Amino acid sequence: MEKIVFEKNDIRNYVQNVIAEKIEKLKNFIEFTLEASRDIKKTPKYDSMREEMQEEIYQMQRQLGALHDLKKNMVKVLNNSTEKIQLGSLVITNKARFYISVSLGEFFFEGERFYAISPESPMAKKMMGMKSGDEFILNNIHQQIVEVF
């Protein structure tokens, strides 16, 4: 991987914006589904359709709760630069780029692929406390830490 400089604060803001956008979209879906459930006319399938919609709304509300938890957890993510990997670190390995923050998964920032991972994830647990130059193996994949921000 070629050396590219990333502003960790920009990545942090980007992750927070992605979470906020997902929350807004889900709120809109929930509202749309609620409106649609009110518009269902009494038909032979009325009860089953309404029940399915209620289940869908329930699932979306659970997802919304999880997104609100991610948003809340982002407040705890440190933004200062450190040599050792910890919550808030941006870690560049010879295989991938990881942002130790919340479990958001893959995202693209300035055309580059990143993975926002929870400090509770096996990958983050393996890397915690390591620094540039350290190596590790997880799931039979050898990685070397190139840089820590």
Residue frames as a rotation matrix with the C-alpha (Angstrom) as fourth column:
MET 1
0.581 0.814 0.000 0.00
0.814 -0.581 0.000 0.00
0.000 0.000 -1.000 0.00
GLU 2
-0.245 -0.647 0.722 1.29
0.548 -0.707 -0.448 3.40
0.800 0.286 0.528 -0.86
LYS 3
-0.591 -0.051 -0.805 1.63
0.780 -0.293 -0.553 5.85
-0.207 -0.955 0.213 1.99
ILE 4
-0.182 0.622 0.761 -1.34
0.363 -0.677 0.640 8.19
0.914 0.393 -0.102 2.17
VAL 5
-0.979 -0.156 -0.129 -1.89
0.180 -0.384 -0.906 10.66
0.092 -0.910 0.404 4.97
PHE 6
-0.080 0.997 0.017 -5.36
0.548 0.029 0.836 10.69
0.833 0.076 -0.549 6.51
GLU 7
-0.656 0.012 0.754 -6.74
-0.536 -0.712 -0.454 13.17
0.531 -0.702 0.474 8.97
LYS 8
-0.853 0.297 -0.428 -8.16
0.463 0.809 -0.362 11.04
0.239 -0.507 -0.828 11.76
ASN 9
-0.656 0.633 -0.411 -10.61
-0.010 -0.552 -0.834 13.80
-0.755 -0.543 0.369 12.72
ASP 10
-0.446 0.485 -0.752 -12.01
-0.894 -0.290 0.343 13.79
-0.052 0.825 0.563 9.17
ILE 11
-0.682 0.160 -0.714 -12.50
-0.103 0.945 0.310 10.02
0.724 0.284 -0.628 9.34
ARG 12
-0.853 0.367 -0.370 -14.16
0.462 0.206 -0.863 10.34
-0.241 -0.907 -0.345 12.76
ASN 13
-0.510 0.671 -0.537 -16.53
-0.496 -0.740 -0.454 13.01
-0.703 0.034 0.710 11.40
TYR 14
-0.531 0.279 -0.801 -17.25
-0.754 0.275 0.596 10.86
0.386 0.920 0.064 8.34
VAL 15
-0.810 0.212 -0.547 -18.18
0.331 0.935 -0.129 7.84
0.484 -0.285 -0.827 10.50
GLN 16
-0.718 0.565 -0.406 -20.42
0.267 -0.315 -0.911 10.02
-0.643 -0.762 0.075 12.66
ASN 17
-0.458 0.540 -0.706 -22.11
-0.795 -0.604 0.053 11.39
-0.398 0.586 0.706 9.51
VAL 18
-0.689 0.185 -0.700 -22.65
-0.352 0.760 0.547 7.89
0.633 0.624 -0.459 8.10
ILE 19
-0.809 0.397 -0.433 -24.34
0.587 0.562 -0.583 6.85
0.012 -0.726 -0.688 11.36
ALA 20
-0.579 0.597 -0.556 -26.49
-0.119 -0.736 -0.666 10.01
-0.807 -0.320 0.497 11.37
GLU 21
-0.530 0.364 -0.766 -27.53
-0.846 -0.172 0.504 9.40
0.052 0.915 0.399 7.74
LYS 22
-0.779 0.231 -0.583 -28.45
0.105 0.965 0.241 5.79
0.619 0.126 -0.775 8.50
ILE 23
-0.745 0.522 -0.416 -30.54
0.482 -0.012 -0.876 6.95
-0.462 -0.853 -0.243 11.47
GLU 24
-0.498 0.553 -0.668 -32.36
-0.557 -0.795 -0.242 9.50
-0.665 0.251 0.704 9.30
LYS 25
-0.623 0.235 -0.746 -33.06
-0.641 0.392 0.660 6.95
0.447 0.889 -0.094 6.53
LEU 26
-0.818 0.290 -0.497 -34.37
0.428 0.884 -0.189 4.41
0.385 -0.367 -0.847 9.02
LYS 27
-0.664 0.604 -0.440 -36.63
0.145 -0.474 -0.869 7.00
-0.734 -0.640 0.227 10.65
ASN 28
-0.457 0.475 -0.752 -38.04
-0.849 -0.486 0.209 7.79
-0.266 0.734 0.625 7.19
PHE 29
-0.712 0.166 -0.683 -38.59
-0.244 0.853 0.462 4.08
0.659 0.495 -0.566 6.44
ILE 30
-0.827 0.414 -0.381 -40.36
0.547 0.431 -0.718 3.61
-0.133 -0.802 -0.583 9.76
GLU 31
-0.525 0.638 -0.563 -42.61
-0.278 -0.754 -0.596 6.63
-0.805 -0.156 0.573 9.11
PHE 32
-0.526 0.283 -0.802 -43.36
-0.833 0.015 0.552 5.42
0.168 0.959 0.229 5.58
THR 33
-0.794 0.184 -0.580 -44.24
0.137 0.983 0.124 1.93
0.593 0.019 -0.805 6.84
LEU 34
-0.754 0.544 -0.368 -46.45
0.388 -0.083 -0.918 3.35
-0.530 -0.835 -0.148 9.59
GLU 35
-0.441 0.584 -0.682 -48.31
-0.699 -0.700 -0.148 5.49
-0.563 0.411 0.717 7.04
ALA 36
-0.594 0.168 -0.787 -48.71
-0.615 0.536 0.578 2.49
0.519 0.827 -0.215 4.73
SER 37
-0.883 0.259 -0.392 -50.06
0.413 0.825 -0.386 0.34
0.223 -0.503 -0.835 7.57
ARG 38
-0.591 0.696 -0.407 -52.71
0.008 -0.500 -0.866 2.98
-0.806 -0.516 0.290 8.30
ASP 39
-0.353 0.408 -0.842 -53.75
-0.879 -0.454 0.148 3.03
-0.322 0.792 0.518 4.64
ILE 40
-0.992 -0.004 -0.124 -54.40
-0.048 0.934 0.354 -0.70
0.115 0.357 -0.927 4.37
LYS 41
-0.241 0.971 -0.008 -58.04
-0.903 -0.221 0.368 -1.28
0.355 0.095 0.930 3.52
LYS 42
-0.144 0.294 0.945 -60.04
-0.633 0.706 -0.316 -3.99
-0.760 -0.644 0.085 5.18
THR 43
0.083 0.099 -0.992 -59.55
-0.872 0.489 -0.025 -7.05
0.483 0.867 0.127 2.99
PRO 44
0.923 0.248 -0.294 -59.45
-0.115 0.907 0.405 -10.79
0.367 -0.340 0.866 3.68
LYS 45
0.270 -0.907 -0.322 -55.66
0.741 0.409 -0.532 -10.44
0.614 -0.096 0.783 4.09
TYR 46
0.543 0.032 0.839 -55.91
-0.201 -0.965 0.167 -7.31
0.815 -0.259 -0.518 6.24
ASP 47
0.937 -0.121 0.329 -54.82
-0.320 0.084 0.944 -8.88
-0.142 -0.989 0.040 9.56
SER 48
0.605 -0.754 0.256 -51.85
0.705 0.656 0.269 -10.79
-0.370 0.018 0.929 8.16
MET 49
0.258 -0.502 0.826 -50.61
0.645 -0.546 -0.534 -7.78
0.719 0.670 0.183 6.16
ARG 50
0.656 0.053 0.753 -50.92
-0.382 -0.837 0.392 -5.50
0.651 -0.545 -0.529 9.15
GLU 51
0.932 -0.314 0.183 -49.13
-0.004 0.493 0.870 -8.05
-0.363 -0.811 0.458 11.33
GLU 52
0.412 -0.806 0.426 -46.25
0.910 0.340 -0.236 -8.32
0.046 0.485 0.874 8.84
MET 53
0.280 -0.265 0.922 -45.93
0.243 -0.910 -0.336 -4.55
0.929 0.318 -0.191 8.74
GLN 54
0.870 0.055 0.490 -45.89
-0.440 -0.362 0.822 -4.34
0.223 -0.931 -0.291 12.52
GLU 55
0.751 -0.644 0.149 -43.10
0.492 0.695 0.524 -6.94
-0.441 -0.320 0.839 12.59
GLU 56
0.229 -0.654 0.721 -41.16
0.832 -0.252 -0.494 -4.92
0.505 0.713 0.487 9.99
ILE 57
0.529 0.028 0.848 -41.60
-0.219 -0.961 0.168 -1.75
0.820 -0.274 -0.502 12.07
TYR 58
0.965 -0.164 0.202 -40.41
-0.157 0.252 0.955 -3.61
-0.208 -0.954 0.218 15.17
GLN 59
0.495 -0.823 0.279 -37.27
0.848 0.528 0.054 -4.82
-0.192 0.210 0.959 13.35
MET 60
0.171 -0.408 0.897 -36.51
0.525 -0.732 -0.433 -1.31
0.834 0.545 0.089 12.06
GLN 61
0.776 0.144 0.615 -36.97
-0.381 -0.669 0.638 0.13
0.503 -0.729 -0.464 15.55
ARG 62
0.840 -0.540 0.058 -34.43
0.315 0.570 0.759 -2.40
-0.443 -0.619 0.649 16.87
GLN 63
0.186 -0.783 0.593 -31.99
0.954 -0.002 -0.301 -1.36
0.237 0.622 0.747 14.13
LEU 64
0.419 0.047 0.907 -32.62
0.077 -0.997 0.016 2.27
0.905 0.063 -0.421 15.01
GLY 65
0.976 -0.058 0.208 -31.79
-0.212 -0.079 0.974 1.53
-0.040 -0.995 -0.089 18.64
ALA 66
0.521 -0.833 0.187 -28.53
0.760 0.553 0.342 -0.12
-0.389 -0.036 0.921 17.59
LEU 67
0.111 -0.461 0.880 -27.63
0.733 -0.560 -0.386 2.91
0.671 0.688 0.276 15.45
HIS 68
0.722 0.175 0.670 -28.35
-0.257 -0.831 0.494 5.24
0.643 -0.528 -0.555 18.36
ASP 69
0.885 -0.465 0.020 -26.00
0.198 0.414 0.888 3.08
-0.422 -0.782 0.459 20.47
LEU 70
0.202 -0.834 0.513 -23.28
0.976 0.128 -0.176 3.48
0.081 0.536 0.840 17.81
LYS 71
0.319 -0.010 0.948 -23.82
0.255 -0.962 -0.096 7.24
0.913 0.272 -0.304 17.82
LYS 72
0.937 0.076 0.342 -23.58
-0.302 -0.320 0.898 7.31
0.178 -0.945 -0.276 21.62
ASN 73
0.712 -0.695 0.098 -20.44
0.524 0.619 0.584 5.14
-0.467 -0.364 0.806 21.59
MET 74
0.324 -0.600 0.731 -18.71
0.755 -0.302 -0.582 7.43
0.570 0.741 0.355 19.09
VAL 75
0.797 -0.001 0.604 -18.61
-0.279 -0.887 0.367 10.08
0.535 -0.461 -0.708 21.84
LYS 76
0.843 -0.465 0.270 -16.18
-0.112 0.340 0.934 7.82
-0.526 -0.817 0.234 23.75
VAL 77
0.635 -0.612 0.472 -13.84
0.771 0.464 -0.435 7.47
0.047 0.640 0.767 20.77
LEU 78
0.287 -0.645 -0.709 -10.61
0.334 -0.626 0.705 9.36
-0.898 -0.439 0.035 21.37
ASN 79
0.969 0.083 0.235 -9.30
0.249 -0.320 -0.914 11.66
-0.001 0.944 -0.330 18.70
ASN 80
0.568 -0.820 -0.077 -5.73
-0.723 -0.541 0.429 12.18
-0.393 -0.187 -0.900 19.88
SER 81
0.541 -0.464 -0.701 -2.79
-0.473 0.521 -0.711 10.52
0.695 0.716 0.062 18.17
THR 82
0.597 -0.361 0.717 -1.00
-0.626 0.350 0.697 7.71
-0.503 -0.864 -0.017 19.99
GLU 83
-0.370 -0.797 -0.477 1.81
-0.927 0.355 0.124 5.31
0.071 0.488 -0.870 19.27
LYS 84
-0.972 0.054 0.229 0.01
-0.005 0.969 -0.249 2.29
-0.235 -0.243 -0.941 20.71
ILE 85
-0.619 0.781 -0.081 -3.31
-0.022 0.086 0.996 1.02
0.785 0.618 -0.036 19.38
GLN 86
-0.847 0.465 -0.259 -6.32
0.309 0.032 -0.951 1.91
-0.433 -0.885 -0.171 21.51
LEU 87
0.178 0.971 0.158 -9.92
0.880 -0.086 -0.467 3.06
-0.440 0.222 -0.870 21.12
GLY 88
0.781 0.185 -0.596 -9.88
-0.029 -0.943 -0.331 5.80
-0.624 0.276 -0.731 18.48
SER 89
-0.272 -0.960 -0.061 -6.74
-0.190 -0.008 0.982 4.60
-0.943 0.278 -0.181 16.71
LEU 90
0.805 0.279 -0.524 -6.51
-0.564 0.086 -0.821 4.57
-0.184 0.956 0.227 12.96
VAL 91
0.079 -0.757 0.648 -4.43
-0.255 0.613 0.748 1.50
-0.964 -0.225 -0.145 12.10
ILE 92
0.581 -0.027 -0.814 -2.85
-0.812 0.043 -0.581 0.89
0.051 0.999 0.003 8.72
THR 93
0.246 -0.512 0.823 -1.63
-0.148 0.820 0.554 -2.68
-0.958 -0.258 0.126 8.19
ASN 94
-0.769 -0.576 -0.277 -0.08
-0.386 0.073 0.919 -4.24
-0.509 0.814 -0.279 5.12
LYS 95
-0.791 0.527 0.310 -3.56
0.611 0.710 0.351 -5.69
-0.035 0.467 -0.884 4.35
ALA 96
0.128 0.943 0.308 -6.16
0.788 -0.285 0.545 -3.10
0.602 0.173 -0.780 5.39
ARG 97
-0.760 -0.229 0.608 -7.04
-0.112 -0.876 -0.469 0.11
0.640 -0.425 0.640 7.23
PHE 98
-0.092 0.703 -0.705 -8.91
0.828 0.447 0.338 -0.13
0.553 -0.553 -0.623 10.53
TYR 99
-0.433 0.080 0.898 -10.58
-0.416 -0.901 -0.121 2.58
0.799 -0.426 0.424 12.59
ILE 100
-0.648 0.160 -0.745 -11.01
0.639 0.648 -0.416 1.30
0.416 -0.745 -0.522 16.15
SER 101
-0.853 0.420 0.309 -14.31
-0.473 -0.872 -0.121 2.94
0.219 -0.250 0.943 17.04
VAL 102
-0.083 0.890 0.448 -17.69
-0.674 0.281 -0.684 1.30
-0.734 -0.359 0.576 16.52
SER 103
-0.571 -0.095 0.815 -18.87
0.292 0.905 0.309 -1.74
-0.767 0.415 -0.489 14.61
LEU 104
0.227 0.616 -0.754 -19.88
-0.536 -0.568 -0.625 -0.02
-0.813 0.546 0.201 11.38
GLY 105
0.484 -0.104 0.869 -17.98
0.532 0.824 -0.197 -2.31
-0.695 0.558 0.454 9.03
GLU 106
-0.388 -0.698 0.602 -16.59
0.884 -0.098 0.457 -1.39
-0.260 0.710 0.655 5.64
PHE 107
0.744 0.554 -0.375 -16.72
0.359 -0.803 -0.475 2.20
-0.564 0.219 -0.796 4.40
PHE 108
0.082 -0.693 0.716 -14.95
0.970 -0.108 -0.216 4.26
0.227 0.713 0.664 1.78
PHE 109
0.710 0.010 -0.704 -13.29
0.314 -0.900 0.303 7.56
-0.630 -0.436 -0.642 2.63
GLU 110
0.329 -0.543 -0.773 -11.59
-0.719 -0.675 0.167 9.64
-0.612 0.501 -0.612 -0.07
GLY 111
0.496 -0.005 -0.868 -11.70
-0.784 0.426 -0.451 6.62
0.372 0.905 0.207 -2.36
GLU 112
-0.608 -0.764 -0.217 -9.93
-0.535 0.596 -0.599 4.34
0.587 -0.248 -0.771 0.13
ARG 113
0.333 0.714 -0.615 -11.42
-0.017 0.657 0.754 1.31
0.943 -0.241 0.231 1.90
PHE 114
-0.646 -0.419 0.637 -11.56
-0.642 -0.153 -0.751 1.32
0.413 -0.895 -0.170 5.68
TYR 115
-0.078 0.632 -0.771 -13.12
0.425 0.720 0.548 -0.89
0.902 -0.285 -0.325 8.32
ALA 116
-0.234 0.117 0.965 -14.71
-0.800 -0.587 -0.123 0.70
0.552 -0.801 0.231 11.38
ILE 117
-0.058 0.135 -0.989 -14.42
0.245 0.962 0.117 -2.00
0.968 -0.235 -0.089 14.02
SER 118
0.824 0.425 0.374 -15.46
-0.294 -0.243 0.924 -2.21
0.484 -0.872 -0.075 17.64
PRO 119
-0.149 -0.896 0.419 -12.75
-0.923 -0.026 -0.384 -2.48
0.355 -0.444 -0.823 20.30
GLU 120
0.123 0.296 0.947 -14.56
-0.697 0.705 -0.130 -5.72
-0.706 -0.644 0.293 21.26
SER 121
0.855 0.194 -0.481 -13.96
-0.506 0.512 -0.694 -7.32
0.111 0.837 0.536 17.86
PRO 122
0.788 -0.584 0.195 -11.36
0.470 0.775 0.423 -10.11
-0.398 -0.241 0.885 17.62
MET 123
0.348 -0.672 0.654 -9.26
0.722 -0.253 -0.644 -7.98
0.598 0.696 0.397 15.24
ALA 124
0.439 -0.149 0.886 -9.19
-0.357 -0.934 0.020 -4.97
0.825 -0.325 -0.463 17.58
LYS 125
0.930 -0.079 0.360 -8.51
-0.321 0.308 0.896 -7.16
-0.181 -0.948 0.261 20.62
LYS 126
0.656 -0.717 0.236 -5.56
0.749 0.655 -0.093 -8.72
-0.088 0.238 0.967 18.80
MET 127
0.136 -0.617 0.775 -4.11
0.609 -0.565 -0.556 -5.30
0.781 0.548 0.299 17.86
MET 128
0.906 0.292 0.306 -4.70
-0.016 -0.699 0.715 -3.43
0.423 -0.652 -0.629 21.15
GLY 129
0.780 -0.626 -0.010 -1.48
-0.103 -0.143 0.984 -2.13
-0.617 -0.767 -0.176 22.65
MET 130
0.253 -0.705 0.662 0.57
0.892 0.435 0.123 -2.87
-0.375 0.560 0.739 19.53
LYS 131
0.357 -0.214 -0.909 2.55
-0.195 -0.969 0.152 -0.23
-0.914 0.123 -0.388 17.64
SER 132
0.751 -0.121 -0.650 4.04
-0.661 -0.129 -0.740 0.36
0.006 0.984 -0.176 14.18
GLY 133
-0.247 -0.889 -0.385 6.21
-0.880 0.372 -0.294 -2.54
0.405 0.266 -0.875 13.08
ASP 134
-0.482 0.142 0.864 4.43
-0.556 0.713 -0.428 -5.13
-0.677 -0.687 -0.264 15.24
GLU 135
-0.609 0.267 -0.747 3.04
-0.594 0.471 0.652 -8.22
0.526 0.841 -0.129 13.52
PHE 136
-0.414 0.521 0.746 0.18
-0.597 0.463 -0.655 -10.56
-0.687 -0.717 0.119 14.30
ILE 137
-0.915 0.228 -0.333 -1.74
-0.123 0.629 0.767 -13.50
0.385 0.743 -0.548 12.88
LEU 138
-0.449 0.854 0.263 -5.52
-0.482 0.016 -0.876 -13.73
-0.752 -0.520 0.405 13.03
ASN 139
0.634 0.736 0.239 -7.52
-0.271 0.501 -0.822 -16.39
-0.725 0.456 0.516 11.18
ASN 140
0.283 -0.658 0.698 -4.29
0.706 0.636 0.313 -17.63
-0.650 0.404 0.644 9.55
ILE 141
0.676 -0.087 0.731 -3.71
0.536 -0.622 -0.570 -14.19
0.505 0.778 -0.374 8.02
HIS 142
-0.073 -0.817 -0.573 -0.39
0.961 -0.212 0.180 -12.53
-0.269 -0.537 0.800 8.82
GLN 143
0.716 0.293 0.633 -0.48
0.474 -0.870 -0.134 -8.75
0.512 0.397 -0.762 9.11
GLN 144
-0.392 -0.834 -0.387 2.10
0.917 -0.318 -0.242 -6.14
0.079 -0.450 0.889 9.92
ILE 145
0.654 0.577 -0.489 1.15
0.645 -0.764 -0.037 -2.80
-0.395 -0.291 -0.871 11.44
VAL 146
0.010 -0.615 0.788 2.53
0.874 -0.378 -0.306 -0.12
0.486 0.691 0.534 9.14
GLU 147
-0.777 -0.230 0.586 1.25
0.015 -0.937 -0.348 2.96
0.629 -0.261 0.732 10.96
VAL 148
-0.115 0.729 -0.674 -0.85
0.988 0.152 -0.003 4.00
0.100 -0.667 -0.738 13.94
PHE 149
-0.585 0.011 0.811 -2.54
0.109 -0.990 0.092 7.40
0.803 0.142 0.578 14.13
